[in-house]
């Protein structure tokens, strides 16, 4: 976190936290909710100011119970997560896989394909989802350890009537070309229901007192 934020916390340690004012979209966009309606599913408004976006990104963190927040000076602002705490993007120009706040991913330890065709990952930075716009780019470099193409493997998972059968196949994804350092080592692929993602990956998607956490 920024030193100015740490200093503010030390100076004003008892500022009440707030809920419902900030969300992170499924494509990694921060959205402000002036009506405080994030917990209720409000769309909010996009944030375009690069200084504000940088400030949020540098001061974004997680509590041990899986609640993610933006530390706005002395005040903790809890975040509604529409997909996961991090949304990953490919950067072909630098051969990097990065989060929405430009943190580089060094390792992926597990992949999860949900029942709606989206791909999630456990990473060294935390739970993440691949931006759906980057799935095709990822498919160009990622494949199963058996040599099977990524998209073909995902299609097979979607067709499984019993998710346990898919898990028993023990598929692993990796980048055999070693173009992306974060993808060089094989990581297992599992099928997952969208409703189980937050619990399995260990985060709270919608923290706050107005409704039950999910």
Backbone bond lengths (Angstrom), bond angles and torsions (degrees), N, CA, C in turn:
res aa  C-N    CA-C-N  psi(-1)  N-CA   C-N-CA  omega(-1)  CA-C   N-CA-C  phi
1 X - - - 1.462 - - 1.523 110.58 -
2 X 1.320 115.94 157.90 1.455 120.83 176.24 1.531 109.70 -61.66
3 X 1.322 116.10 143.83 1.461 119.50 179.29 1.520 110.98 -61.73
4 X 1.339 117.29 -35.37 1.469 119.97 179.48 1.523 111.29 -62.58
5 X 1.338 116.18 -33.86 1.465 120.38 178.08 1.522 110.01 -70.70
6 X 1.324 116.96 -44.78 1.464 120.43 177.81 1.524 111.33 -60.59
7 X 1.327 116.73 -38.92 1.470 120.62 177.50 1.517 110.83 -65.05
8 X 1.338 117.04 -39.25 1.464 120.89 -179.86 1.525 111.00 -66.05
9 X 1.348 116.75 -39.55 1.465 120.22 177.95 1.522 110.47 -61.90
10 X 1.336 115.55 -42.39 1.461 119.84 -179.37 1.529 111.60 -66.65
11 X 1.321 115.48 -33.66 1.480 119.19 -177.16 1.521 111.68 -79.67
12 X 1.346 116.15 -37.33 1.474 120.73 -179.54 1.537 108.64 -127.02
13 X 1.314 118.29 78.85 1.468 121.20 -171.26 1.522 115.51 -77.38
14 X 1.302 118.81 -12.35 1.467 120.36 -171.74 1.528 113.91 -115.64
15 X 1.320 117.04 27.09 1.460 119.95 177.83 1.534 108.86 -71.63
16 X 1.336 118.91 127.23 1.474 120.51 -178.00 1.531 112.17 -61.84
17 X 1.310 115.80 142.18 1.463 120.88 175.93 1.518 110.05 -74.60
18 X 1.329 116.59 159.61 1.467 120.88 178.93 1.526 109.79 -125.40
19 X 1.316 115.12 154.01 1.461 123.15 -178.92 1.523 108.65 -129.87
20 X 1.322 115.40 152.06 1.458 119.43 171.78 1.507 116.23 88.57
21 X 1.338 118.03 5.83 1.457 120.32 -174.13 1.518 114.48 -107.06
22 X 1.318 117.56 -9.29 1.458 119.52 -175.37 1.527 109.66 -147.41
23 X 1.335 115.50 139.60 1.464 120.10 176.11 1.525 109.76 -138.66
24 X 1.331 114.21 160.26 1.462 121.63 176.34 1.520 107.12 -119.15
25 X 1.331 117.08 118.89 1.455 121.22 -174.91 1.521 111.53 -72.74
26 X 1.331 115.46 169.16 1.463 121.15 -179.55 1.522 112.16 -66.15
27 X 1.329 117.40 -15.22 1.460 121.24 177.11 1.527 112.47 -106.97
28 X 1.333 116.16 12.86 1.453 119.98 173.46 1.511 115.72 84.64
29 X 1.331 117.53 23.30 1.467 120.77 178.63 1.527 109.59 -100.02
30 X 1.328 116.04 130.80 1.460 120.38 174.91 1.521 108.78 -76.15
31 X 1.338 116.46 135.98 1.458 121.09 -179.45 1.523 109.47 -130.59
32 X 1.328 114.14 131.58 1.459 121.86 -179.70 1.531 109.02 -92.53
33 X 1.325 115.78 142.97 1.468 121.36 -178.69 1.529 109.03 -122.12
34 X 1.337 116.96 86.47 1.472 120.32 -177.52 1.524 113.68 -60.17
35 X 1.339 117.04 -23.21 1.464 120.62 179.69 1.533 111.71 -89.72
36 X 1.319 116.78 -0.50 1.454 119.95 -179.59 1.511 113.56 67.98
37 X 1.354 116.51 29.20 1.465 120.22 -171.51 1.532 113.84 -105.65
38 X 1.321 118.08 17.81 1.467 119.48 -178.40 1.521 111.65 -60.20
39 X 1.326 117.56 -40.40 1.460 120.52 -178.97 1.519 112.02 -64.46
40 X 1.318 116.24 -25.48 1.466 120.86 -177.41 1.524 112.12 -92.99
41 X 1.322 117.15 5.97 1.461 120.70 176.73 1.510 114.76 93.30
42 X 1.329 118.94 11.79 1.455 121.15 179.67 1.515 112.37 -61.73
43 X 1.345 115.88 150.37 1.462 120.35 -177.29 1.525 112.92 -73.60
44 X 1.325 117.18 -34.67 1.444 120.72 -176.35 1.520 111.73 71.13
45 X 1.316 115.92 -173.80 1.460 121.95 -179.85 1.527 109.55 -125.91
46 X 1.313 116.29 145.76 1.453 121.19 -179.33 1.516 112.34 -68.16
47 X 1.316 116.17 154.03 1.463 122.78 177.27 1.523 107.61 -111.19
48 X 1.317 117.11 121.60 1.466 121.01 -176.43 1.523 113.33 -108.91
49 X 1.318 118.02 -17.10 1.457 121.00 -178.16 1.528 110.38 -67.90
50 X 1.318 117.14 117.46 1.463 120.98 -174.10 1.531 112.46 -66.28
51 X 1.334 117.51 -31.90 1.457 119.82 178.48 1.523 110.97 -67.49
52 X 1.333 116.00 -40.87 1.468 119.92 178.19 1.522 110.30 -66.40
53 X 1.340 116.73 -43.00 1.458 120.32 178.88 1.526 111.26 -61.13
54 X 1.327 116.57 -41.53 1.454 120.41 178.22 1.520 111.72 -64.62
55 X 1.324 116.07 -39.60 1.469 120.85 179.73 1.523 110.61 -64.41
56 X 1.346 116.41 -43.65 1.462 119.99 178.20 1.525 109.93 -62.58
57 X 1.328 116.11 -46.92 1.455 120.14 -177.00 1.519 113.83 -61.39
58 X 1.324 117.18 -37.58 1.465 121.00 -178.87 1.523 112.51 -74.29
59 X 1.313 116.43 -22.74 1.462 121.19 -174.09 1.526 112.19 -117.89
60 X 1.319 114.24 34.07 1.458 123.85 178.98 1.525 107.61 -102.11
61 X 1.327 117.00 128.45 1.461 119.81 -174.72 1.524 110.14 -154.09
62 X 1.327 114.95 -179.22 1.454 121.27 -173.45 1.519 110.97 -132.76
63 X 1.324 115.62 144.04 1.457 121.11 172.01 1.531 109.17 -87.95
64 X 1.321 117.96 162.25 1.465 120.41 -178.47 1.528 114.19 -58.62
65 X 1.334 117.49 -26.12 1.463 120.03 -178.60 1.530 113.35 -85.18
66 X 1.355 116.71 4.12 1.456 119.74 177.23 1.511 115.06 92.83
67 X 1.315 118.50 10.88 1.469 121.96 176.95 1.529 108.18 -88.94
68 X 1.317 116.36 122.91 1.464 121.49 179.36 1.514 109.68 -97.04
69 X 1.318 115.45 145.83 1.454 120.09 -174.51 1.526 110.98 -149.41
70 X 1.322 114.25 161.29 1.463 123.30 170.14 1.519 106.50 -108.96
71 X 1.330 116.55 123.16 1.458 120.92 179.70 1.518 108.65 -87.89
72 X 1.313 116.15 100.25 1.463 122.65 -177.47 1.522 108.86 -93.33
73 X 1.321 116.24 84.83 1.458 119.03 -173.76 1.527 108.51 65.08
74 X 1.336 117.40 -128.69 1.465 119.38 -179.32 1.527 113.59 -80.68
75 X 1.332 117.12 -7.31 1.463 119.97 -174.20 1.522 111.93 -104.28
76 X 1.329 116.05 132.96 1.460 122.86 178.87 1.522 109.09 -91.79
77 X 1.332 115.90 124.39 1.471 122.02 -178.64 1.530 107.49 -112.59
78 X 1.328 116.78 108.81 1.463 120.11 -178.35 1.522 110.68 -75.00
79 X 1.337 115.43 146.87 1.460 121.81 -170.50 1.526 111.50 -113.40
80 X 1.330 115.86 130.76 1.466 120.56 169.33 1.519 108.17 -79.01
81 X 1.316 116.58 130.00 1.457 121.91 -177.74 1.524 109.19 -107.59
82 X 1.318 116.78 114.90 1.462 120.12 -178.45 1.521 112.80 -78.96
83 X 1.331 117.63 -16.77 1.466 120.65 178.23 1.522 110.55 -136.70
84 X 1.325 116.86 -58.79 1.463 122.91 -177.02 1.531 108.05 -164.11
85 X 1.324 117.16 168.69 1.472 119.24 178.65 1.522 114.01 -61.14
86 X 1.340 116.60 -30.45 1.451 120.71 177.90 1.523 109.22 -128.01
87 X 1.318 115.28 144.48 1.465 122.32 173.20 1.518 106.25 -117.70
88 X 1.337 116.34 125.63 1.457 121.41 -172.06 1.520 112.76 -97.87
89 X 1.330 114.95 141.13 1.458 122.59 179.55 1.527 109.11 -127.98
90 X 1.308 115.88 143.31 1.458 121.19 173.44 1.518 109.97 -82.61
91 X 1.337 116.35 139.08 1.463 121.69 174.24 1.533 107.04 -121.32
92 X 1.338 117.96 84.26 1.474 120.91 -176.60 1.520 113.62 -58.76
93 X 1.333 117.09 -30.15 1.464 119.60 -177.86 1.527 112.17 -66.41
94 X 1.340 116.81 -26.97 1.460 120.95 179.73 1.529 112.28 -118.32
95 X 1.338 116.59 8.48 1.468 121.72 -179.12 1.528 111.52 52.47
96 X 1.330 115.37 45.77 1.461 119.68 -175.34 1.532 110.82 -126.94
97 X 1.306 114.04 152.01 1.463 122.93 170.74 1.520 105.57 -112.74
98 X 1.339 117.19 119.63 1.461 120.20 -172.15 1.521 110.99 -129.20
99 X 1.336 115.38 158.63 1.453 121.96 177.19 1.527 110.24 -83.35
100 X 1.326 115.65 173.96 1.467 120.13 179.54 1.525 112.08 -62.93
101 X 1.325 117.78 -22.55 1.466 120.11 177.09 1.534 111.41 -106.74
102 X 1.360 114.32 28.03 1.470 122.44 169.85 1.521 114.73 65.74
103 X 1.314 118.06 27.73 1.456 120.47 172.19 1.529 108.41 -86.53
104 X 1.302 118.94 129.47 1.469 120.52 -179.85 1.526 111.28 -74.80
105 X 1.322 115.69 137.39 1.457 120.92 174.64 1.528 108.24 -87.17
106 X 1.328 116.56 126.89 1.457 121.62 179.23 1.519 111.65 -96.20
107 X 1.336 116.67 -35.32 1.464 119.60 -178.59 1.521 111.08 -145.21
108 X 1.318 115.81 144.65 1.458 123.34 168.55 1.519 106.44 -114.17
109 X 1.329 117.17 125.23 1.462 120.79 -176.01 1.524 113.39 -103.75
110 X 1.336 117.73 -16.47 1.465 120.47 -179.87 1.526 108.70 -161.33
111 X 1.323 115.52 139.83 1.462 122.44 174.69 1.523 109.01 -109.63
112 X 1.335 116.32 145.53 1.461 122.19 176.40 1.526 108.90 -132.82
113 X 1.325 116.50 124.56 1.466 121.81 175.27 1.524 107.83 -103.43
114 X 1.338 117.33 122.45 1.461 118.56 -177.28 1.526 111.52 -90.09
115 X 1.320 115.13 177.45 1.461 121.26 -175.02 1.519 112.56 -78.77
116 X 1.343 117.95 4.22 1.460 121.69 177.01 1.524 111.70 -118.60
117 X 1.325 116.19 17.35 1.458 120.10 173.53 1.515 115.88 82.70
118 X 1.335 117.45 14.80 1.459 120.43 179.69 1.526 110.19 -102.22
119 X 1.331 115.34 154.34 1.460 121.70 -175.53 1.529 110.12 -117.04
120 X 1.322 115.17 125.41 1.470 122.91 179.96 1.523 109.21 -114.14
121 X 1.330 115.34 163.71 1.460 119.30 -178.24 1.519 111.19 -148.98
122 X 1.319 115.49 145.01 1.458 121.47 165.41 1.526 106.52 -92.16
123 X 1.322 116.90 125.25 1.464 121.13 -175.73 1.524 110.81 -129.92
124 X 1.333 115.82 172.62 1.454 120.03 177.63 1.522 112.36 -66.82
125 X 1.337 118.17 -19.51 1.457 121.09 177.34 1.529 112.18 -89.03
126 X 1.335 116.39 -23.95 1.454 120.32 -178.41 1.521 111.06 139.60
127 X 1.338 117.39 -175.45 1.462 121.33 -179.33 1.527 110.98 -65.00
128 X 1.329 115.89 141.16 1.465 119.09 -173.75 1.521 111.43 -148.90
129 X 1.332 114.69 160.46 1.456 121.14 170.95 1.516 108.33 -126.72
130 X 1.326 115.86 141.83 1.461 119.81 175.10 1.524 108.73 -73.08
131 X 1.316 116.68 130.33 1.469 120.19 173.26 1.526 107.62 -55.44
132 X 1.327 117.04 128.31 1.470 119.35 -175.76 1.521 112.40 -58.70
133 X 1.346 117.23 -24.56 1.466 120.03 179.14 1.531 111.78 -73.13
134 X 1.337 116.84 -13.95 1.465 121.04 -179.62 1.522 112.80 -102.44
135 X 1.326 117.86 1.34 1.459 120.09 -177.44 1.526 112.29 -62.70
136 X 1.329 116.76 -41.98 1.464 119.11 -179.42 1.529 111.23 -66.73
137 X 1.320 116.26 -39.73 1.464 119.34 176.70 1.513 111.53 -63.59
138 X 1.329 116.40 -39.24 1.454 120.15 178.14 1.522 110.62 -66.35
139 X 1.341 115.55 -36.83 1.467 119.92 -179.51 1.525 112.14 -63.37
140 X 1.337 117.30 -23.13 1.456 120.33 179.45 1.524 112.96 -72.21
141 X 1.333 116.91 -21.74 1.468 119.38 -177.00 1.526 113.05 -117.35
142 X 1.330 116.64 -20.04 1.457 119.85 -174.04 1.526 110.64 -100.65
143 X 1.321 116.38 137.41 1.453 120.67 175.74 1.519 109.28 -150.63
144 X 1.327 115.33 168.73 1.456 119.72 177.87 1.529 110.25 -72.82
145 X 1.299 114.96 157.63 1.460 120.53 178.98 1.533 110.79 -61.03
146 X 1.332 115.69 -23.57 1.464 120.68 178.55 1.521 112.54 -79.39
147 X 1.350 116.48 -8.48 1.458 120.97 -176.67 1.511 113.33 99.63
148 X 1.321 117.84 -6.72 1.462 121.82 179.18 1.527 110.46 -68.89
149 X 1.328 116.53 139.10 1.459 121.00 -179.97 1.528 110.78 -65.37
150 X 1.327 115.60 149.39 1.454 121.07 -177.07 1.524 111.95 -58.64
151 X 1.324 117.33 -49.24 1.462 120.44 -176.26 1.526 111.18 -64.09
152 X 1.315 116.42 -36.95 1.465 119.80 178.38 1.530 110.22 -64.24
153 X 1.323 116.49 -41.79 1.462 120.57 179.07 1.529 110.88 -64.68
154 X 1.330 116.82 -40.37 1.458 120.29 179.47 1.525 110.99 -66.04
155 X 1.332 116.93 -39.20 1.462 120.25 177.87 1.526 110.88 -62.98
156 X 1.319 116.84 -38.69 1.458 120.10 178.29 1.522 110.98 -64.72
157 X 1.331 116.48 -39.03 1.455 119.51 178.73 1.519 110.87 -63.16
158 X 1.333 117.02 -41.47 1.460 121.03 -179.53 1.530 111.43 -63.22
159 X 1.321 116.77 -28.24 1.458 120.73 -177.19 1.521 112.91 -86.82
160 X 1.332 117.25 -7.47 1.457 119.85 -179.74 1.523 110.30 -70.44
161 X 1.324 116.82 126.67 1.459 120.47 175.77 1.519 110.89 -75.75
162 X 1.312 116.26 -29.67 1.458 121.80 -179.75 1.519 108.52 -119.06
163 X 1.354 116.46 111.60 1.470 119.93 -175.92 1.520 111.60 -60.19
164 X 1.322 117.58 -28.01 1.461 119.41 -178.79 1.525 111.23 -65.01
165 X 1.343 117.13 -29.66 1.457 120.00 176.81 1.519 110.40 -63.78
166 X 1.324 115.10 -40.92 1.462 119.07 179.07 1.518 110.81 -63.95
167 X 1.329 116.56 -40.63 1.455 119.24 -179.92 1.522 111.33 -65.25
168 X 1.330 116.55 -35.86 1.453 119.49 -177.66 1.532 112.23 -69.86
169 X 1.333 116.64 -16.90 1.460 118.96 178.60 1.531 111.39 -70.17
170 X 1.338 115.71 -19.53 1.471 121.27 176.06 1.523 112.29 53.79
171 X 1.326 116.49 47.08 1.457 120.18 176.06 1.524 110.29 -71.77
172 X 1.324 115.76 145.81 1.457 121.50 177.03 1.531 108.34 -130.20
173 X 1.352 115.46 136.71 1.456 121.39 176.25 1.524 109.75 -99.15
174 X 1.323 115.88 145.31 1.456 121.86 172.13 1.527 108.92 -161.04
175 X 1.319 114.96 168.43 1.463 122.36 175.46 1.521 107.84 -103.06
176 X 1.325 118.58 98.38 1.470 120.48 -175.63 1.523 113.63 -65.10
177 X 1.345 116.65 -21.34 1.463 119.44 179.23 1.526 112.04 -81.17
178 X 1.369 115.76 -12.82 1.468 121.68 -177.58 1.525 112.16 60.92
179 X 1.336 116.35 26.29 1.462 119.93 177.91 1.525 110.79 -66.02
180 X 1.334 115.46 -42.15 1.466 120.83 -179.95 1.537 108.54 -105.91
181 X 1.325 116.41 117.02 1.460 120.54 -175.70 1.526 111.85 -58.29
182 X 1.336 116.88 -36.13 1.462 120.43 -177.36 1.520 112.83 -66.80
183 X 1.345 117.09 -16.16 1.463 121.08 -173.46 1.526 112.90 -112.67
184 X 1.313 117.73 11.00 1.462 120.67 -174.68 1.522 112.96 -71.48
185 X 1.321 116.37 -29.73 1.457 119.65 -175.41 1.533 109.87 -100.92
186 X 1.326 117.21 137.93 1.471 119.87 -177.56 1.522 112.67 -64.00
187 X 1.321 116.11 134.90 1.463 122.36 177.32 1.517 108.41 -125.53
188 X 1.324 118.95 136.26 1.467 121.36 -176.30 1.518 112.91 -64.37
189 X 1.316 114.70 150.50 1.461 123.10 178.79 1.521 108.59 -113.05
190 X 1.335 116.41 128.88 1.462 121.66 177.90 1.521 110.06 -127.87
191 X 1.318 115.57 150.72 1.459 121.32 172.06 1.524 108.27 -84.66
192 X 1.347 116.46 145.05 1.457 120.29 -179.55 1.521 109.35 -148.00
193 X 1.321 116.87 145.30 1.454 121.37 173.84 1.526 108.78 -79.57
194 X 1.324 116.21 142.72 1.462 119.50 179.22 1.532 110.95 -53.73
195 X 1.313 117.04 -37.92 1.459 121.34 -177.39 1.528 113.15 -68.19
196 X 1.332 117.83 -16.22 1.465 121.25 -177.83 1.523 113.53 -100.88
197 X 1.313 117.75 -1.71 1.467 120.44 -171.91 1.527 112.34 -62.71
198 X 1.328 117.00 -51.21 1.467 119.61 -176.23 1.522 111.49 -59.91
199 X 1.331 116.71 -44.03 1.466 119.86 -179.50 1.523 111.16 -66.02
200 X 1.332 116.86 -44.49 1.462 120.86 -176.64 1.528 111.77 -67.33
201 X 1.333 117.09 -41.67 1.464 120.58 -178.08 1.523 112.86 -87.74
202 X 1.339 116.98 -6.80 1.454 120.32 170.82 1.510 116.46 80.16
203 X 1.354 117.16 46.12 1.457 119.06 174.69 1.522 110.12 -140.24
204 X 1.321 116.04 159.89 1.460 122.95 178.10 1.520 107.33 -100.42
205 X 1.317 116.66 118.67 1.459 119.32 -173.57 1.520 113.16 -77.71
206 X 1.319 118.10 -26.85 1.464 119.66 -175.88 1.526 109.55 -146.17
207 X 1.325 118.39 74.50 1.471 121.22 -175.69 1.523 112.36 -73.84
208 X 1.316 115.53 149.02 1.445 118.53 172.95 1.514 114.18 144.29
209 X 1.317 115.99 164.49 1.465 121.72 -174.90 1.519 115.37 -80.46
210 X 1.355 118.27 -11.78 1.460 119.92 -174.65 1.509 113.09 -76.63
211 X 1.343 116.68 -20.64 1.461 121.31 -178.58 1.513 108.54 -155.97
212 X 1.322 116.74 167.74 1.462 119.71 179.22 1.516 109.67 -67.53
213 X 1.316 116.12 142.58 1.471 119.71 175.70 1.494 109.24 -66.21
214 X 1.358 116.28 149.03 1.458 120.72 177.44 1.509 109.39 -125.69
